[in-house]
Amino acid sequence: MTGCCVCCSALRPRYKVLVDNIFPEDPQDGLVRINMEKLTFYALSSPEKLDRIGQYLEKRLNREVKGHRIEFVFIAMDALDQLLVSCHAQSLNLFVESFLKMVQKLLECDEPELQISATASFVKFANIEEDTPSYHRRYDFFVSKFSSMSHSGLAKEETRQKIRRAGLHGLQGLVRKTVSDDLQVNIWDPVHMDKIVPSLLFNMDDPSFLATDAESPRDEEHPSYIAEIVFRDLICRASYSSIKSVVGPVLIHLDNHSLWVPNQFAVKCFKIIMYSVQAQYGYIVITSLLEHLDHHVKSDPNIKGGIVGVLFQAVLISAGGSIGTSVLEVFNILLRHLRISVDNKSQNTEMRNKEIEFEDEVINTIGQFANNLPDYQKIEIMMFVMGKFPQFTSDEDVGGAMDSQLQMNLLKTLLKVATKYKTVTFSNTFPPEFLHPLLRMSLLDDPQMRVTVQNILQTLIDRHNNTVKLKHVVLPADVSQLDLTTEKASRQDILFMKKSGMQFYWHIYENMQMSSNKVDNFEALFCTMSLLAIELGDAEILLELLRLALDIQKMVVTSAGLPITHKCAIHGLIAAYINILAYLSSISSLAEYVQQVIETRKKEAKCLLPDFAYNRNNRPNSYRSSDLVKENCLFDQNKIAECLSSSGHDASRLSSSFIQKPYNAEMGGVSRSISDIQSINIEIESVDGSPSTYRKQYDEEITVESLKKMLAESSGANKDSEDKRRLEILETFRTAPFEEIVARSEAKSNHFHNKLNEILDNVEDPSERLLTEEDDETGSQATIPVFQMQFPDLFVY
C-alpha cells in the first residue's frame, strides 16, 4: 500500500509538490523558507508554469478558508506576495488573475484579519509595474469593497480603525495601479469616483482629528491623515479631462452632508484641491464652484455664503490670471447672484442680515478675482461693473430705475476692485468710457452712495498713500505737519488733466451744492480735491483748482437755498483747501494771505473754520442766525491774483468763473445743479479753429498721376509747416481771452445753424409737391426734390 502511495506521489506535477512543501505541518512555524526558495526558482526557470502555480495556490487557499485554518491562509498569501515580487514574466498576467481571485475571496470573508491581509497583498501588487498591460482586468469589486471598508462602523474602535486604514490604503493602491495606464479600467469614471471621493471625505471629516493643533505632531496612522494623503495623491494625478470627475463628487458630498454651513471643512477640502491640482487646471475648480453656486440660486443665504467663502479661498490660492479664458463671464456670474440676492431680499430682519453677509462675500470675492488680473483688465472689469447700472441718457435719470441697495453693492464692488488697482498714469486709469459714467454716479441722490463714489476716485487717484492723512477737513498751522508725500506730475498726467480736468471740476462743484450732503460728503470731497492737487500739482492745474475754490466760495455766498450748516462746512473746507494749495504752490505771499484770512476768521467768524464746522457735536442753535459773511473773512480773488502775479504766474484766468445754469431744486425732492462747464467746444486739431489760417479749397482735377505724385512725395516737407500751425493753434487757446473763445465758439455754432437752415430750405415739403396732369402734358420742368434725386449705383451704400 505504501508503495502505491509513493508511486502516485511521484506522478504528481512538480509545481504541486513544491507548493505543498511550503506549508509546514505546524502552522505556527510559518512559511518554509527553503521550500519557498525552491518554488520561486522553479517559477523563474519555468515561467509557463506560473499560471498553474497560481491556480493550485488558489485551490489550496479556498480549502484552507473553508476549513477556517486562518494560519495556513496567511502562509498562502505570503507565498503569493513573494512570487509576485520575484516574477516579471509575460505570463504574470495569468498568475495575477488567480492572485486577484484569492484577494477577492479573502475580502469577502467576515474576519477583519483576512480583509486586512488581503488588502496588504493588493497594495503590494499595486506597487508592481507590469511589463505588459491587461486589457480585460476589472477592478469594480475592489472599488466597492475598499470604499465599504473605509466606511466601517464596527463597534470596537481599534478594529474599526484598522479596517478603515486598510480600505484607504486599498483605494490608494487602486488609484496608483490604474491611473497611469489608459488601457486599463478608467478609474476616473463617475461610477468609481462617486464611491472613492466620498469615502476619502468621510474619513477626512473627523472632528477629533480636525481639532488637533496644526503645529502639533499628527498621528500618521489615523484614518483622517491617511485619507488626506490619498486625496492629495488623487488630485495630483488628475488631468485636464478628469479634474471635474473629482470636484463633482466633492460638491455633492458637501451638499448631502450639509457641510457648507459652517464651511471650515469645505474650505479645507478645496485648499487641498487648489494646492494639489496642476496650476494650469486651477481655473476648472473655480469654474465648477461657480456652476455649483448657480445650482443654489434659491438656497438659503448661509449656504450660498459658504460656497462663495470657499470660492474666495480658492481664488486666493490660484495662480495669477488662472481663472479661465472668459474673465468677464466669471464676474458676470457673481454680479448676477448679487443682483438676485437684492431683487429677492427678505423682509425678515434676520434673513436679510444673512443675505447682506452673502452679498459682502460676493463683493470680496470679486475683489480677489480682480487681484489676480493684470491692471489693464481691472479697468475693464470696473467698466463692466459700471455697465450694470442703468443706461441713463440724462442727468435727471442717474440711477433712478435701480434698487438703491443694488446700486450700493455695485459701488462697493467697484471700490473693492479699485483697491486692487495700482495707478501709473491717469490716462490709462480713467478712460473716457469709465470716467464719465463714474463722475455722473457721483451725483446720485443717496449721500452714502456719493461718498462711496468719492472713495473710488480717491483710491484710483492716490498713488502715495495720502488718503488716510486727508480723511478729515483740518486746518493745521503748518501743512507740513500732515506729512504729505508729493511728487512732480508727469507731462502725460498734466495733459490728461488739461483734457479731462473740467469733468472733475464740474462734478465737484455740483456735489458741493447737493442739499442732502452730510459731513461725510464734504470730507470726501475735500479729500478728492486735495488728492487732485497733490498728484497733479502743476502750476497751471493749481491755478484751475484755485479758480474752482473761489467759484465754490462765490456760490456759497450768493446761494439762498443752502442751510447755514452747509455754508459753514463749505467755507471751512475752502479755507483748508486753499491752505493746502498755497503750501503746494510754494508761493510765500499766497500762504501769508491765507493765514491772514484764517486769523481774521478766528477773531470774527469761528463758524467758518473746520474746527467748528466739522464738529459733529454741534446743534442747530450752535450756529449764528445770519449767514452774511464779512468781506475780510472771505478769500479775495484780486488779492490772490496779486500774489500769483508777483511770483510770475499768469493770473488772468483766475477772473474767469465757470459758466453755471440755474440751480434746479425740483428733481425728486433732492437738489441737483445742471451746470455746464464743457459748453466750450475747443477743437485744437481743427484748422477752422485757427484765427489766422483757413482751409484751402482744392479745385484742380484729381487724377491718377497726381495721386501717384502725392504718394511719391516725402511727408517731411510739410511736417514743419504742420507743426508750426499746430503750435499756433495751441498758443491761441492758451493765451486768448475767455470771451474771445466763447465768441469764436458761438460763431461756429451760428455757421452750423445757417448751413442747416440753407439745406432745409432747399428741401421741399412732400405735401407741397403735387404735380398735376396738365404740368406733365405741357412738359413743365418741375424742380426735383433732393430726396427724390436718383444717384448712380456707385454712390449708393
C-alpha positions in Angstrom: 0.0 0.0 0.0 2.8 2.3 0.9 4.5 1.6 -2.4 1.4 2.7 -4.2 1.3 6.0 -2.4 5.0 6.6 -3.2 4.3 5.7 -6.8 1.3 8.1 -7.0 3.3 10.9 -5.3 5.9 10.5 -7.9 3.4 11.0 -10.6 2.2 14.4 -9.3 3.3 17.5 -11.1 6.4 19.1 -9.7 4.8 22.5 -9.2 2.2 21.0 -6.9 4.8 19.2 -4.9 6.7 22.4 -4.5 3.6 24.3 -3.5 2.6 21.7 -0.9 6.1 21.7 0.5 6.0 25.4 1.5 3.2 24.6 4.1 4.6 23.4 7.4 3.0 20.7 9.5 2.5 23.1 12.3 1.1 26.5 11.1 2.9 28.3 14.0 6.2 27.6 12.3 5.2 29.8 9.3 6.3 29.6 5.7 9.0 27.0 5.0 11.7 29.4 3.6 13.9 26.8 1.9 11.0 25.3 0.0 9.7 28.8 -0.9 13.1 29.5 -2.5 12.8 26.3 -4.5 9.3 27.2 -5.6 10.5 30.7 -6.6 13.5 29.3 -8.6 11.2 26.9 -10.3 8.8 29.7 -11.3 11.6 31.8 -12.6 13.1 28.8 -14.6 9.7 27.7 -16.0 7.6 30.9 -16.3 5.0 29.0 -18.4 4.1 27.1 -15.2 3.4 30.3 -13.2 -0.3 30.4 -14.1 -0.7 26.7 -12.9 1.1 27.6 -9.7 -1.3 30.4 -9.1 -4.3 28.2 -9.8 -3.1 25.5 -7.5 -2.4 28.1 -4.7 -5.9 29.4 -5.3 -7.4 25.9 -4.8 -5.3 25.3 -1.7 -6.3 28.7 -0.2 -10.0 28.1 -0.8 -9.7 24.8 1.0 -8.0 26.5 4.0 -10.6 29.2 4.1 -13.4 26.7 4.1 -11.7 24.8 6.9 -11.2 28.1 8.9 -7.4 27.4 9.1 -6.5 31.1 9.2 -2.8 30.5 9.8 -2.4 28.5 6.6 -4.3 31.3 4.8 -1.7 33.8 5.9 1.1 31.4 4.7 -0.6 31.1 1.3 -0.9 34.9 0.9 2.8 35.3 2.0 3.8 32.9 -0.8 1.7 34.7 -3.3 3.3 38.1 -2.4 6.8 36.7 -2.8 6.0 35.1 -6.2 4.6 38.5 -7.4 7.6 40.4 -6.3 10.1 37.9 -7.8 8.5 37.1 -11.2 8.2 39.6 -14.0 7.4 37.3 -16.9 4.9 37.9 -19.7 2.8 35.1 -18.2 2.5 37.1 -15.0 -0.9 38.3 -16.2 -2.4 34.8 -15.9 -0.9 34.4 -12.4 -2.4 37.8 -11.4 -5.9 36.6 -12.3 -5.5 33.8 -9.8 -4.0 36.2 -7.3 -6.9 38.7 -7.6 -9.4 35.9 -7.2 -7.7 34.9 -3.9 -7.6 38.5 -2.7 -11.3 38.9 -3.6 -12.1 35.6 -1.7 -10.4 37.0 1.4 -12.1 40.4 1.2 -15.5 38.6 1.1 -14.7 37.0 4.4 -16.2 38.4 7.6 -12.9 38.1 9.6 -11.2 41.5 9.8 -7.8 39.9 9.9 -8.4 38.3 6.5 -9.6 41.5 5.0 -6.6 43.4 6.3 -4.2 40.7 5.0 -5.9 40.7 1.5 -5.7 44.5 1.3 -2.0 44.4 2.2 -1.4 41.9 -0.6 -3.3 44.0 -3.0 -1.2 47.1 -2.1 2.0 45.2 -2.8 0.6 44.1 -6.1 -0.4 47.7 -7.0 3.2 48.8 -6.5 4.5 46.3 -9.1 5.0 47.7 -12.6 3.8 45.1 -15.1 5.7 44.6 -18.4 2.5 44.1 -20.4 -0.9 45.7 -19.7 -4.1 43.8 -19.2 -7.0 44.9 -21.3 -9.7 42.7 -19.7 -8.9 43.1 -16.0 -11.6 44.9 -14.0 -11.5 46.4 -10.5 -15.1 47.2 -9.9 -15.3 44.8 -6.9 -12.2 46.3 -5.3 -13.5 49.9 -5.7 -16.7 48.9 -4.0 -15.1 46.8 -1.3 -12.4 49.2 -0.3 -14.9 52.1 -0.2 -17.1 50.0 2.0 -14.2 49.2 4.3 -13.4 52.9 4.5 -16.9 53.4 6.0 -16.6 50.6 8.5 -18.8 51.1 11.5 -17.7 48.2 13.7 -18.4 48.7 17.4 -14.8 48.1 18.6 -12.9 51.3 17.8 -9.5 49.6 17.4 -10.8 47.1 14.8 -12.8 49.8 13.1 -9.7 52.0 12.7 -7.8 49.1 11.3 -10.5 48.3 8.7 -10.7 51.9 7.7 -7.0 52.2 7.3 -6.9 49.1 5.2 -9.7 50.4 3.0 -8.0 53.7 2.4 -4.7 52.0 1.6 -6.5 49.8 -0.8 -8.1 52.8 -2.6 -4.7 54.4 -2.8 -3.2 51.3 -4.3 -6.1 51.1 -6.7 -5.6 54.6 -7.9 -1.8 54.1 -8.4 -2.4 50.9 -10.3 -4.9 52.2 -12.8 -4.4 55.9 -13.2 -1.2 55.7 -15.1 -2.4 53.2 -17.7 -5.2 54.4 -20.0 -5.6 50.9 -21.4 -6.8 49.5 -18.1 -10.1 50.3 -16.4 -10.9 54.1 -16.3 -10.7 54.9 -12.6 -11.9 58.4 -13.4 -15.3 57.2 -14.5 -18.1 58.8 -12.4 -19.2 55.3 -11.3 -15.9 54.9 -9.5 -15.3 58.4 -8.4 -18.7 58.6 -6.8 -17.5 55.9 -4.4 -13.8 56.8 -3.9 -14.1 60.5 -3.2 -17.0 60.3 -0.6 -15.0 57.6 1.2 -12.0 59.8 1.5 -14.0 62.9 2.6 -15.9 60.7 5.1 -12.7 59.9 6.9 -11.2 63.4 6.5 -14.2 64.9 8.2 -13.3 63.7 11.7 -14.0 66.4 14.3 -11.4 65.0 16.8 -8.7 65.0 14.1 -9.7 68.4 12.7 -9.5 69.9 16.2 -5.8 69.0 16.5 -3.5 71.9 16.5 -1.9 72.4 13.1 1.6 72.7 14.7 1.3 69.6 16.9 2.5 66.2 15.6 -0.2 64.2 14.0 -1.0 60.5 14.2 0.1 59.3 10.7 -1.9 56.1 11.3 -5.1 57.9 11.9 -7.7 57.3 9.0 -8.2 61.1 8.6 -4.5 61.6 8.0 -4.3 58.7 5.5 -7.5 59.8 3.7 -6.0 63.3 3.3 -2.8 61.8 1.8 -4.8 59.7 -0.6 -7.0 62.6 -1.6 -3.9 64.8 -2.4 -2.4 61.9 -4.4 -5.7 61.6 -6.3 -5.8 65.3 -7.1 -2.2 65.4 -8.2 -2.8 62.6 -10.7 -5.9 64.3 -12.2 -5.6 65.6 -15.8 -7.5 68.3 -17.6 -10.2 65.9 -18.6 -10.5 64.2 -15.2 -10.3 67.0 -12.6 -14.1 67.6 -12.8 -14.7 63.9 -12.0 -13.1 64.6 -8.6 -14.5 68.0 -7.9 -18.1 67.0 -8.7 -18.4 64.3 -6.0 -16.8 66.7 -3.5 -19.5 69.3 -4.2 -22.2 66.6 -3.9 -20.8 65.2 -0.7 -20.7 68.7 0.8 -24.4 69.2 -0.2 -25.6 65.9 1.1 -24.0 66.2 4.5 -24.8 70.0 4.9 -21.1 70.9 5.2 -21.4 74.4 3.7 -22.5 75.9 7.0 -20.1 76.2 8.7 -17.7 75.8 5.8 -14.4 75.1 7.6 -14.3 71.5 6.2 -15.3 72.7 2.7 -12.5 75.3 2.8 -10.1 72.6 3.9 -11.1 70.3 1.0 -10.7 73.0 -1.6 -7.5 74.2 -0.2 -6.1 70.7 -0.6 -7.5 70.6 -4.2 -6.1 74.0 -5.2 -2.7 73.3 -3.7 -2.5 69.8 -5.3 -4.0 70.4 -8.7 -1.7 71.4 -11.5 -1.6 75.1 -11.8 -2.9 75.3 -15.3 -6.1 73.4 -14.2 -6.9 75.6 -11.2 -9.5 77.6 -13.1 -11.5 74.4 -13.7 -12.0 74.1 -10.0 -13.1 77.7 -9.8 -15.5 77.3 -12.7 -17.0 74.2 -11.0 -17.6 76.2 -7.9 -19.3 79.0 -9.9 -21.5 76.5 -11.6 -22.4 74.9 -8.3 -23.3 78.3 -7.0 -25.8 78.6 -9.9 -27.5 75.4 -8.7 -28.0 77.0 -5.3 -29.6 80.2 -6.6 -32.7 79.7 -4.4 -30.9 78.2 -1.4 -30.5 79.7 2.0 -28.1 82.7 2.0 -25.9 80.9 4.5 -25.4 78.1 2.1 -24.6 80.4 -0.8 -22.4 82.4 1.5 -20.5 79.2 2.4 -19.9 78.4 -1.3 -18.7 81.9 -2.0 -16.4 81.8 1.0 -14.9 78.6 -0.4 -14.6 80.3 -3.8 -12.8 83.3 -2.2 -10.2 81.0 -0.6 -9.8 79.1 -3.9 -9.1 82.4 -5.7 -6.6 83.4 -3.1 -4.6 80.2 -3.9 -5.0 80.2 -7.6 -2.1 81.5 -9.7 -2.4 85.0 -11.1 -4.6 85.1 -14.1 -5.6 81.4 -13.8 -9.3 82.0 -13.8 -10.1 80.7 -17.2 -10.5 82.1 -20.6 -13.7 84.0 -20.1 -12.8 86.5 -17.4 -15.9 88.7 -17.8 -18.2 85.6 -17.5 -16.8 84.9 -14.1 -17.7 88.4 -12.9 -21.0 88.3 -14.7 -22.0 85.2 -12.7 -21.0 86.8 -9.4 -22.8 90.0 -10.2 -25.9 88.1 -11.3 -26.0 86.4 -7.9 -25.5 89.8 -6.3 -28.5 91.2 -8.2 -30.7 88.2 -7.5 -30.0 88.5 -3.8 -31.0 92.1 -3.8 -34.1 91.6 -6.0 -35.3 88.8 -3.8 -34.4 90.4 -0.5 -36.3 89.1 2.5 -38.4 91.4 4.7 -37.4 89.3 7.8 -34.6 91.1 9.6 -32.6 88.0 10.5 -32.8 86.6 7.0 -31.9 90.0 5.5 -28.8 90.1 7.7 -27.8 86.7 6.3 -28.3 88.0 2.7 -26.2 91.0 3.4 -23.4 88.7 4.7 -23.7 86.8 1.4 -23.5 89.9 -0.7 -20.4 91.1 1.2 -18.8 87.7 0.5 -19.6 88.1 -3.2 -18.1 91.6 -3.3 -14.9 90.4 -1.5 -14.6 87.5 -3.9 -14.9 89.8 -6.9 -12.2 91.9 -5.5 -10.0 88.9 -5.0 -10.7 87.8 -8.6 -9.6 91.2 -9.8 -6.4 91.0 -7.7 -5.3 88.1 -9.9 -5.8 90.1 -13.1 -3.3 92.5 -14.8 -4.1 96.2 -14.2 -5.5 96.8 -17.7 -8.1 94.1 -17.1 -9.0 95.6 -13.8 -10.1 98.7 -15.6 -12.1 96.6 -18.0 -13.7 94.9 -15.0 -14.7 98.2 -13.4 -16.1 99.3 -16.7 -18.0 96.0 -16.9 -19.4 96.6 -13.4 -20.3 100.1 -14.4 -22.3 98.7 -17.3 -24.6 97.0 -14.8 -26.0 100.4 -13.9 -29.0 101.6 -15.9 -28.1 103.2 -19.2 -29.3 106.7 -18.3 -29.5 109.3 -21.0 -29.8 112.5 -19.0 -28.6 113.7 -15.6 -32.0 113.5 -14.2 -32.2 109.8 -14.7 -28.9 108.8 -12.9 -29.6 105.5 -11.2 -33.2 106.3 -10.9 -34.6 102.9 -12.1 -32.4 100.6 -10.0 -32.8 99.4 -6.5 -30.7 101.6 -4.1 -29.3 98.5 -2.3 -28.1 97.1 -5.6 -26.5 100.4 -6.6 -24.7 100.5 -3.3 -23.5 96.9 -3.8 -22.3 97.6 -7.3 -20.4 100.7 -6.0 -18.9 98.6 -3.2 -17.8 96.2 -5.9 -16.2 99.0 -7.9 -14.4 100.2 -4.7 -13.2 96.6 -3.9 -11.7 96.2 -7.4 -10.2 99.7 -7.3 -8.3 98.9 -4.2 -6.5 96.1 -6.1 -5.5 98.5 -8.9 -2.2 100.4 -8.9 -2.4 103.7 -10.8 0.6 104.6 -13.0 -0.8 107.2 -15.5 -4.2 108.8 -15.2 -5.0 108.5 -18.9 -4.9 104.7 -18.5 -6.8 104.7 -15.2 -9.5 107.0 -16.4 -10.5 106.2 -20.0 -13.5 108.4 -21.0 -15.8 105.3 -21.1 -15.1 104.8 -17.4 -14.5 108.3 -16.1 -17.7 110.0 -17.4 -20.2 107.4 -16.0 -18.3 107.3 -12.7 -18.4 111.0 -12.3 -22.1 111.1 -13.2 -22.7 108.4 -10.5 -21.2 111.0 -8.0 -24.5 112.9 -8.4 -26.7 110.1 -7.1 -29.4 111.2 -4.7 -28.2 109.0 -1.9 -25.5 110.8 0.1 -23.8 107.5 1.2 -23.5 106.4 -2.4 -21.9 109.7 -3.3 -19.3 109.1 -0.5 -18.6 105.7 -2.0 -18.1 107.2 -5.4 -15.6 109.7 -3.9 -13.8 106.8 -2.2 -13.5 105.1 -5.6 -12.0 108.2 -7.1 -9.6 108.7 -4.1 -8.4 105.1 -4.4 -7.6 105.5 -8.1 -6.1 109.0 -7.8 -3.9 108.4 -4.8 -0.5 106.9 -5.7 1.4 107.9 -2.5 -1.0 106.8 0.3 -2.1 110.3 1.2 -5.8 109.5 1.5 -5.6 108.5 5.2 -4.0 111.8 6.0 -6.8 113.8 4.3 -9.8 111.9 5.6 -10.9 114.8 7.7 -11.1 118.5 7.0 -8.4 120.0 9.2 -6.5 123.4 9.2 -3.1 122.9 10.7 -0.8 125.8 11.4 1.8 124.2 9.2 0.6 122.0 6.3 3.9 120.1 6.5 2.5 118.5 9.8 0.3 116.4 7.6 3.4 114.7 6.2 2.0 114.6 2.7 4.0 112.7 0.1 4.3 114.7 -3.1 6.0 114.1 -6.5 6.2 116.2 -9.6 3.4 115.4 -12.0 4.4 113.8 -15.3 3.7 115.5 -18.6 1.3 112.8 -19.6 -0.8 113.3 -16.4 -0.8 117.1 -16.9 -2.1 116.7 -20.4 -4.8 114.4 -19.1 -6.0 117.0 -16.6 -6.0 119.7 -19.3 -8.2 117.4 -21.3 -10.5 115.9 -18.6 -10.0 118.3 -15.7 -13.1 120.2 -16.3 -15.1 117.0 -15.8 -13.7 116.7 -12.3 -14.2 120.4 -11.5 -17.8 120.5 -12.7 -18.8 117.4 -10.7 -17.1 118.6 -7.6 -18.8 121.9 -8.0 -22.2 120.2 -8.4 -21.6 117.9 -5.4 -20.9 120.9 -3.2 -24.4 122.2 -3.8 -26.3 118.9 -3.0 -28.8 119.8 -0.3 -28.6 116.2 1.1 -24.9 116.4 1.8 -23.7 115.4 5.2 -20.4 115.8 7.0 -19.0 112.6 5.4 -19.8 114.0 1.9 -17.9 117.2 2.5 -14.9 115.4 4.0 -14.9 113.0 1.0 -15.0 116.0 -1.5 -12.2 117.7 0.4 -10.1 114.5 0.2 -10.7 114.1 -3.6 -9.9 117.8 -4.3 -6.7 117.6 -2.2 -5.5 114.4 -3.9 -6.0 116.1 -7.3 -3.8 118.9 -6.2 -1.1 116.7 -4.7 -1.0 114.2 -7.6 -1.3 116.7 -10.4 0.4 119.7 -8.7 1.4 121.5 -11.8 1.3 125.3 -11.6 -1.4 125.6 -14.3 -3.5 122.9 -12.6 -3.2 124.5 -9.2 -4.4 127.7 -10.8 -7.5 125.9 -12.1 -8.1 124.4 -8.6 -7.8 127.9 -7.0 -10.3 129.1 -9.6 -12.6 126.2 -8.6 -12.3 127.0 -4.9 -13.1 130.7 -5.4 -16.1 129.8 -7.5 -17.4 127.4 -4.8 -17.0 130.2 -2.3 -18.9 132.6 -4.5 -21.7 130.0 -4.9 -22.0 129.7 -1.2 -22.2 133.4 -0.6 -24.8 134.0 -3.3 -26.9 130.9 -2.8 -30.1 131.3 -0.8 -31.1 127.6 -0.8 -28.2 126.1 1.2 -28.7 125.8 5.0 -26.4 127.6 7.3 -24.7 124.3 8.4 -23.8 123.6 4.8 -22.5 127.1 4.2 -20.2 126.9 7.3 -19.0 123.5 6.3 -18.1 124.6 2.7 -16.4 127.8 4.0 -14.3 125.7 6.3 -13.5 123.2 3.5 -12.4 126.0 1.2 -10.2 127.5 3.9 -8.4 124.2 4.5 -8.2 123.5 0.7 -6.7 126.9 -0.3 -4.3 126.5 2.6 -3.1 123.2 1.0 -2.9 124.8 -2.4 -0.8 127.6 -1.0 1.6 125.1 0.5 1.9 123.1 -2.7 2.4 126.2 -4.9 5.3 127.4 -2.6 4.2 131.0 -3.0 5.1 132.6 0.3 2.9 135.7 -0.3 -0.2 133.5 -1.0 0.5 131.5 2.1 0.7 134.7 4.2 -2.5 136.0 2.8 -4.3 132.7 3.5 -3.0 132.8 7.1 -4.3 136.4 7.4 -7.8 135.4 6.4 -7.7 132.4 8.8 -6.7 134.7 11.7 -9.5 137.1 10.8 -12.0 134.2 10.9 -10.6 133.1 14.3 -11.4 136.5 15.6 -14.7 137.3 13.9 -16.2 134.2 12.4 -15.1 130.9 14.0 -18.0 129.1 12.5 -16.3 129.4 9.1 -13.3 127.3 10.2 -13.2 123.5 10.1 -12.8 123.1 13.9 -16.3 124.4 14.4 -18.0 123.5 11.1 -17.0 119.8 11.3 -17.7 119.3 15.0 -20.3 116.5 15.0 -21.5 117.6 18.4 -22.9 120.9 17.0 -26.6 121.5 17.3 -28.7 123.9 15.2 -28.6 126.5 17.9 -24.8 126.4 17.8 -24.8 128.4 14.6 -25.4 132.0 14.2 -28.8 133.1 12.8 -27.4 135.2 10.0 -25.5 133.7 7.1 -23.9 137.0 6.0 -20.1 136.9 5.8 -17.9 139.9 6.0 -15.7 140.6 3.1 -12.5 140.4 5.1 -13.5 136.8 6.2 -13.6 135.7 2.6 -10.7 134.9 0.2 -10.5 137.8 -2.1 -9.9 137.0 -5.8 -8.0 140.1 -6.6 -5.5 139.7 -3.7 -4.9 136.1 -4.6 -4.3 137.2 -8.2 -1.8 139.8 -7.0 0.1 137.0 -5.0 0.2 134.9 -8.1 1.3 137.7 -10.4 4.1 138.8 -8.0 5.5 135.3 -8.2 5.5 135.2 -12.0 2.3 133.3 -12.6 -0.4 134.2 -15.1 -3.4 135.1 -13.0 -5.6 136.3 -15.9 -7.7 133.2 -16.0 -8.5 133.5 -12.3 -11.0 136.1 -13.1 -13.0 133.8 -15.4 -15.6 131.9 -13.5 -17.2 128.7 -14.5 -20.4 129.1 -16.5 -23.4 127.9 -14.5 -27.0 127.2 -15.3 -29.8 127.9 -12.7 -29.8 125.6 -9.8 -32.6 123.1 -10.0 -34.2 122.0 -6.8 -37.2 120.1 -8.1 -35.8 116.8 -9.1 -37.1 114.0 -6.9 -37.1 116.2 -3.8 -33.3 116.4 -3.9 -31.4 119.4 -5.1 -29.3 118.9 -8.2 -27.4 121.5 -10.3 -27.1 121.3 -14.0 -24.0 123.4 -14.7 -22.3 123.1 -18.0 -18.6 123.9 -18.0 -18.0 121.9 -21.1 -20.2 124.1 -23.3 -17.0 125.5 -24.8 -16.0 123.2 -27.7 -12.3 123.5 -28.3 -11.1 121.7 -31.4 -7.3 122.0 -31.2 -6.7 119.8 -34.3 -9.2 121.8 -36.4 -7.8 124.2 -38.9 -11.0 126.1 -39.0 -10.5 126.9 -35.3 -7.3 128.9 -36.1 -7.7 132.7 -36.2 -5.1 133.1 -39.0 -5.3 130.0 -41.1 -8.1 128.9 -43.4 -8.9 125.7 -45.1 -7.7 125.6 -48.6 -10.1 124.9 -51.5 -8.7 122.4 -54.0 -10.3 123.0 -57.4 -7.7 121.2 -59.5 -8.7 117.9 -61.0 -7.6 114.8 -59.1 -6.0 112.3 -61.5 -4.2 109.0 -61.1 -1.0 110.8 -62.0 -1.5 113.4 -59.3 -2.2 110.7 -56.7 1.0 108.9 -57.6 2.9 112.1 -57.3 1.4 112.8 -53.9 2.3 109.3 -52.7 5.8 109.6 -54.0 6.5 112.9 -52.3 8.0 112.8 -48.8 5.8 113.8 -46.0 8.7 115.5 -44.2 8.4 118.6 -46.4 5.1 119.5 -44.9 5.9 118.4 -41.3 7.5 121.7 -40.3 4.5 123.8 -41.5 2.0 121.4 -39.8 3.9 121.6 -36.5 4.0 125.4 -36.7 0.3 125.6 -37.4 -0.5 123.2 -34.5 1.6 125.2 -32.1 -0.1 128.4 -33.3 -3.5 126.9 -32.5 -2.4 125.7 -29.1 -0.9 129.1 -28.2 -4.1 130.8 -29.3 -6.4 128.8 -27.0 -3.9 129.1 -24.1 -3.5 132.9 -24.3 -6.7 134.2 -25.9 -9.2 135.8 -23.5 -12.1 133.7 -22.4 -14.6 136.0 -24.1 -12.9 135.6 -27.5 -13.0 131.8 -27.2 -16.7 132.0 -26.4 -17.3 134.3 -29.3 -15.5 132.0 -31.7 -17.5 129.1 -30.5 -20.8 131.0 -30.9 -19.7 132.0 -34.4 -19.0 128.4 -35.4 -22.4 127.4 -33.9 -24.2 130.1 -35.9 -22.4 129.0 -39.1 -23.6 125.4 -38.5 -27.2 126.6 -38.0 -27.1 128.8 -41.1 -25.9 125.8 -43.2 -28.6 123.6 -41.7 -31.3 126.2 -42.5 -30.0 126.5 -46.0 -30.2 122.7 -46.6 -33.7 122.6 -45.1 -34.9 125.5 -47.4 -33.7 123.5 -50.4 -35.8 120.5 -49.5 -39.5 120.9 -50.4 -42.3 119.6 -48.2 -43.8 116.5 -49.9 -47.3 117.9 -49.2 -46.4 120.9 -51.4 -45.0 118.8 -54.2 -48.1 117.7 -56.1 -47.7 117.6 -59.8 -50.9 117.9 -62.0 -51.5 116.0 -65.2 -51.6 119.4 -67.0 -48.0 120.1 -65.9 -46.9 116.7 -67.2 -48.6 117.2 -70.6 -47.1 120.6 -71.1 -43.7 119.2 -70.2 -43.1 121.7 -67.4 -39.7 121.3 -65.8 -40.6 121.0 -62.1 -37.8 121.1 -59.7 -36.9 117.6 -58.4 -36.6 117.5 -54.7 -33.3 116.5 -53.2 -34.7 113.4 -51.6 -36.0 112.2 -54.9 -32.8 112.5 -56.9 -31.6 109.3 -58.5 -27.9 108.7 -57.6 -25.7 106.4 -59.6 -25.3 102.9 -58.1 -21.7 103.6 -57.1 -22.8 106.4 -54.8 -25.4 104.3 -53.0 -24.3 102.3 -49.9 
